């Protein structure tokens, strides 16, 4: 349901043929959690909780960037 809300809010086009999981994760990191929540229509508190957990798993740290 969250991905549908992102699609409908025109945050990320999940139907784009060239979109890979790596590109999608890069886009999420580029957009950022706060910006994503502000721009996405219809998110409830549980959606935001799930997104926060998701962003914790995909965020790039300085240590990971050096590898």
N, C-alpha and C positions, 0 to 999 in steps of 0.2 A: 504494500500500500504506500509506503514511503516513496518508492521509486516512481509510482504513478503520480504522486503529488509533485515530485521533482520534475517529471516529464511535463505535466500540465502547467507548471509554473515556468517552463522553458529554462530551467537551470542547466540540465544536461539532457541531450537528445540520445536516449538509450537505443533508438532505432537506427542511428547512424551506422552504416556498414563498416566504416573504418575504426569504430570505437573498440578498443581492447580493454581488458581489465586494468592494464598498466596505465593507459591513457585516462581511464575513468578515475583511478586513484590519484593521478597527477592533477586532474581537474578538481577533485574534491579538496586536495591540499592547497591548490591555488585559490579556490573560492573561499575556503575557511569555514569553520563551523558557524560563527556568528553571522556572517554574510549569508550563508545558506539558509539559516533559520529565518532571517529577516525577509529573504526573497521568496521563500516557499509558502504558498497559500495552503491553509488548512491543517497545519501541523498541530498536534495536541501534545500534552506534556509527556505522554509515553513515547511518541515519535521522537521528541527532542532527547529523551533519555537514551533511546536506541541509537540515535545519531551521535550523541556524545560518546557512547561506548565504542561505536564504529570509528570515530575520529581518533580515539585513543589508540586504536589498533593500526591505523594507517599513517599517523603523523611521522614526519621525518625528523630525526634528531641529528645533532651535529656528529655524533659518533657514527651513525649509519651513513652519513654523507661522505665520510672519509674513506669508507671501504670501497 
